[in-house]
Structures are given as C-alpha cells and as structure tokens.
Amino acid sequence: MAAAYSETKAAVETLIREGIAQLASKICVVIPAYNASETIRQVVRGALKYVPLVIVADDGSTDHTAKFAAEAGGEVILIEKNRGKGHALKMLFQRAIDEGYDAVISMDADLQHDPEKIPHFIQAHNIHPNDIIVGSRMHEKEKIPRARYNSMHVARFYISLAANQFIEDTQCGFRLYPLSLIKKLLLTTDRYVTETEILMKAGDRGAFIRSVRIETIYGNNNSHFRPIMDVGAITAYVISYLMIKWLIEGVCSDRPYSYSPNNIRDLIGRHKIIDRLFQAIIVPTIFPGSVLFLIEYMFFSPIIKNNFASIRRLNSGFFKITLATYMLPVLVMIAIIEKSCNAFGVKLRFLDRIIEIFYPHLWKEKGST
C-alpha cells in the first residue's frame, strides 16, 4: 500500500512539473537591473530553471551588469542612460510582446526575489490566466522594518481603493503580468510609480489581482529606491488618480470602473510638465475634496443612482475614507514624536495600532475574501 501511494504521489508530482513546464513555455522572466553585477548572474540562472527566456534591461549601469547577465544566459536590452525602473519595465514588456510571449514574471535583480518561487506564480497563472499575480510579504511582518511595514499598510489602503479590490502587498515587484492585459493599459509614469500605476489601472478596468506568498528577503545590496522622492511621487500619483476616479464616479450611475485608455488622467500623464503641475495643484485638495465627495456620496444618491459604485460595494461608506485621509497628517506627527522619544530611549509604538484602526481591510469587513 505504501509503495503504491509513493508511486501515485510521484506520478502526480511529475504531471504537475510537466504541466508547469508546458505553461512556462509561453512565459518569460523580465528583470530591470541597475548596477547589479554582484547578483544578476544568480538571478538569471535561477530563473532559467523554470522559464525558457530571461530578458534583462540594463538601465544605464556603470558596472558589468549587462556582461554578467548575458554570460548567465539572459537576453540583454541596453539602455544607455539610467531612466528608472518604470521605463525599463515598459521596454521589457514590449520585447516580450514582440517575441510572442503570453505573460511575464517581473523580478528584481538584487536577489530580494527568490527564483525558486517562480513555479508558484506559474501555478497561479494556470488557474487564473487573465489575472495579475503579486507576491506578498505581509504575512512576515516581523521581518519587515517597522516604518516600511506601516507605509506599506497605508499605501495598500488607497491603492486597493483605486483598484476596486484588496491587494495584500502593493509594493512587491515580484509579479506575473498577462501581456494581453498590459497591452490594454496606457502607462504614462516612470521609475517606481509605474508598478503602482499598473495595479490601479488594471483593477480599475475590471481585472483581478491575486496574491501568492513569498519570503521577505532584505539583502546587503543597496536599494535604488529613494524613500522621500519615490514615496512622494507614488503618493502624488495615487492621490491624483483617486481624485479623478471619484470625480467621475460621483456624477455617474453604476460605474465602479472608471479607467479606459486615453481617459483624462492618461491625457494629462502624456505631458510630463503638465502632469507635474496637475499633481502639485490636485494633491493639496485631497482634504476639502474628500469632504465634498462625502457630501456627494451621502446626498446625491437619490439624484444619481448608485454613484460612487465602487465604494457602495463595500458597505463601509465614504466616511471611513474621509476620516482616514484626515488622519494622514496625524500619522506623520505621531511618527515624528515616536522617533524623537526613541532617540532618548523611550520606546513608543502607538502608530502601529492607529494604522490598523484607521486603514482597515475594507473588503474583509464586507465579508469578502
């Protein structure tokens, strides 16, 4: 009996491996890389165990990233001047489309994403071929720096609202993208904003975004993420996107999905100077704007049936969103106070609990998964 069970188990595992291999034949791995000569070979070789092609975009590196990626078996796109992760991703998407692939798995070049997890993404893609699959580290809170985890928690609250669904980890770059979906999005941002733009636009046009758990890995390699500049750019884009989305939803009946290519946000985003001016103007209006949207939500529904349809689906009301928005300056003040106290040896941890209370999983409250 035991021998028969072992033979059956081995046969099933073989079928799974063969199924993954067959599916992976239409999937390639794409890696934006900048000065990653110390790690790029290991990432490329690890990925090639599971997919037929790895494409590396060398984003203006000044070391041997391109050379080592090619030696490891990767196909290399050379970008003469550093343009940032978003630009590299867009070039990688286009190359994969041109070469006839159905989907890409994006990975970082610094070994923060374990290539051994690639089969998990392929299995999820097999079940949900039209959905974006995002790696999630949020189950390993203890491994994530506290300030980083808190910022990720707040970010996913707003990005999930824009995407019309809960996304467990909105900041992880280990993802699988169906290229048929990517082709339907007009991507106008650059650097680290692009990954957020993809999630919001895809979700806001009706696509599903699912998660697979991955390990949290913070290596010794220097990150190219700029905490102030990049967080500021992502925040400004999310706010400007939501303001346009809710402006549209507020005056439309039964329209939870507001994105379509060449909508007003895309038209503005095509012109960088105009886009920066727009964001500079729109970001400060988030506080009075959220109050106006709350009034619209509460009193305009008899006139505009089911306006703010994406919010009404949650059964949580717009008040929680308005309150969360007005709590943002409070979070900053508490963070400053805690940091000051910590410098004098007084350990305070009020911020974690406040974030949990005011930035909840709204879809969980509804009873959905």
N, C-alpha and C positions, 0 to 999 in steps of 0.2 A: 504493500500500500504506500509506504513512504517513498519507494523508488518510483512508483507511478506518479505520485504527487510531484516529485522533483523533476521528472521528465516533462510533465504538463506545465509546470512553472517555467522551466527553461524554454519550452516551445512558445509560451505566451510572451516571455521577455524577448525572444528572437523576433517574433512578429511585430512587437512594439518598436524594436530597433529598426527593422526593415521599413515599417510604416513611417517612422521619423525620417529615415534616410531618403525615402521616396518624396516625402513632403518637402524636405530640406533642399531638394534639387532645384526648387524654384525660389529659394530664399538665400539672400547673401547677407553678410555682416558688413556694416559700414562704420568706420572709425574716424572721427575728426581728431587730428593729432597736431600738437604744437610742442616742440622740444621734448619729445617723449622717447628719446633714443634708449634710455635705460630700461624701458618696459615694453616697447612696441613689439619686439620680436616674440616675447612670451604671449602677448595678447593675440597676435596674428596666428601663431602656431596653435594656440589653444582653440581658437575659433574654427580653424580649418579642419579640426577633427569632426565637426558637425555640419559644415556647410561647404559647398563647392567653391565659393569665391569670397574673399575678403577684400574690400576696397578701402584704402586709407587715403584721406585727404590731408596732405602735409600743408598745414596752414602757415606758410612762411617761416618754418623752423630754421634756426641757425645752427642746429647740431646735425646728427646723422640719422634723423628720424626716417626720412624717405629711403635712404640706402638700406637701413636695417629692416624696414617693413618689406621692401622688395626681396631682400635676401631670405626673409621668413616665408615668402610665398604670396605676399599680398600684391594686389594691383594698386598702383600709386597715382594719385592726382596731385600734381604740384601746383600750389598757389604761391605766387611769388611774394606777395606781401600779406602779413597777418591781417585777416579780415574778421576773425572771430568764429565761434562755433556755429552760429546760425547760418552764415554764408557757406561754411564748409558742408554742413548738413544738406543744404539745398543743392550743392554741386553733386554730392554723393547720391541723393535721391534721383537726380536726373541721369547720372551714369547708370544706376541700377535699372531705371526705366528703359534707357537706351539699349541695355544688354538683355532685356526681356525677362527680368525677374518680377515675381508677383508681390514679394514682400521683402522688407529689410529689417535686420535687427541692429539697432544702434548701440554702440558700446564706447566707453571712454578708453583712452589709450594708456591710462596710468595704473591699471590693474585694480581699480576700485570695483570693477565688474568682473566676476569670475566666469570665464568661458564655459566652465562645467555646468553652468545654469542654462546654457543655450537650449538644451532639449526641453526644458520646462516651458520656454516660450514657444517652441515649435509644437509641443503637445497642446498648449492652449490655443494656438492658431488653428490647429486641426479641428478643434471643437467650435471655435468662433472665428472663421476665416475673414470676416469683414470688420473685425474689431481691433482697436489698438490695445496692445498688451503692455502694461507698465510694471516694471519691477518695484516692489515695495519693501522698504526697510523699517517701516513704522512699528513693526512688531518687536523690534530690538531697540527700544527706547534707551536702555541703559548703555548702549554702545555709541549713541549719537550725542555729540556735545550738546549740553542743555540749551544754550542760546540758539543753536542750529535747529534743534527739535522744535522749540517754541515757534520760531519763524516759519518752519515747515507746516506746523499745525495751523497757524493763522492763514498762510498762503493757500492751503488746500481748501479752507472755508470759502474764500472768494473765488478761486479758480473753479471749484466744484459748482458754485452757483452759476458761473458763466457757461460751464459745460453741461448744465442741466442734470448732473448726476454726481454722486460721491466718488471722488478719486482718492484712493488711500494715500498715495505718495506722488505729489505733483512735481517734485523736484528731482526725481531719479531719471538719469539719462539712459538707463538700460531698458530699451523698449523695442517692441516689434510694431512696425507700421505697415499696413496693407498699402501698396503703392496705388491701387485703384482709388483709395481714399485720399492719399496725398495729392493726386492729380486734380482733385476737386477743390483744393484749398489754394487760395492766393496768399502766399507767405510774404509779408512786407517788412518784417522785423529782422534784426540781426543779433549776433552774439547769443547770450543765454536766454534772451527773451523769446527766441524762436520756438523753443521746446514748449514754453507756456502757451504761445500763440497757437500751436498745433492742437494742443489739448482743448483749448477753449473753442476754437473754430470747428473742430471735428465734432465735439459734443453738442455745439450749438447748431449744427446742421442735422443732428439726429443720430450720429454714430455712437456706438457703445465703447466705453473704455474700461478694460478689466485689469486686474492686478494678479501678479504672481509674486510670491515671497522670495526674496533673495537675502543673502547675508550682507550685513553692514560692514564695509571694509574701508578704513581710513589709513592709507599707507603713509610713508615718509616723503612721498613725492609732493612737490609744491603744486598747489591748485592754482589755476589761472582765473578762478572765479574771484571777482572783486567785490567784497562784501557790501561796500557802500554804493559804488557805481552800478553794479549789476542788480543788486536788490532794489535800488531806486528805479532803475529802468524797467524791471519787471513789474514793480508796484504801479508805476505810472501807466504802463500799458494795460494792466488788469483794470485799474480804475477807469481809464478812458473807454475801454471795451464795455465794461458793465454799464457805464452811464449811457452809452449809445444803445445797448441792448434793452435797458429798462425804459429808455425814452420811446423805443419802438413798441415794446410790449405794453406800455402804459396806455397807448392810444389805439391798440389793435385788439381785436377779439380772437380768443383761441389761437394765439401764436406763441407757443413756447420756444420755438426755434427761430432765431432772428438772423442767423448768418446765411448769406449766399455770396458767392464771389462777386467782387465789384460793388459791394454794398458801401454805405457811406464811410465806414471805418477803413475799408480797403482803399477807397479813393483817396482818403486823407493820407493813409500809410504809404502810398506810392511816392509821395513827395516828402523827403526827409525833413527839410526845413519847416514845411507846413505842419508836418506831424509833430515835431518838437514844440512848435508854438501852440498847437492844439492841446497837447498834453499839459503844457505849462498853464494854459487857461482852464482846462477842464478839471485837473486834479484838485485845486482848492475848492471847487464847487461840490465836492462829494458830500460835505456836511449839510449845507442847505438843500442840495439835490436829493439826498436820501429822505429828508423830511417831506419834500414836495412829492416824491414817489410814494411815500407812506400815505399822504393825503389822497393822492390819486388812487392808490390801492383801496383805501377804505371807502371813499365817497363816489368814485366814478364808475364802480362796477354795475350799478343799475343802468347806466347810460351805455357803457362799453362792456358788454357781457364777457365775463371771464378774462378781463385784462390782467396783465402780469400772470399769464397762464403757467409759466414755469415755476413761479413762487406758489401759486394756489395749489399746485400738485403736491406740495409738501405739507399742507395743512398746518403750517407753522406761522403764517402771517409775515408781513413785511416789518413788523415792529422789531422782531429779533435781529433782523439785518440792520435796521437803523440804529438800534442800541449797540450792536457790535461795532458799527462804524464809528459811533461817538466814543467808544471805549479805546480806539486806537491811540489817541494821544495819552490816555491814561496808562496804557501798556508801556509806552516809551518812558513816562515819568517813573513808573514803578521799577522798570529795568535799570534806570539811572540810579535810583535810590538803593536798590539791591546791590548794584556794583560798588557804589560808594561804601555801603556798610560792610561788604565783603572785604574791601581794602583794609578795613580796621578790625577784621577778624570776626565780624558779626554776620553769621550766615542766615540770610532770609530767602524763603522760597515761596512767596505769595504768588508770583507771576504764573507759575505752572497751573495752579488751581483756577486762577481768574481766566486764563485762556481756555481751560476745559469747560468752564461755565458759560462763557460768552461766545465761544466759537465751536459749537457742538456739531455733531454729525446729524444734520437736519433730516437726512433720508432715513437714518436709523430711528429717529423719533417718530417718523411716519409709520415705521414698521416694515420698511422695505429693506432689501439687502444690498 
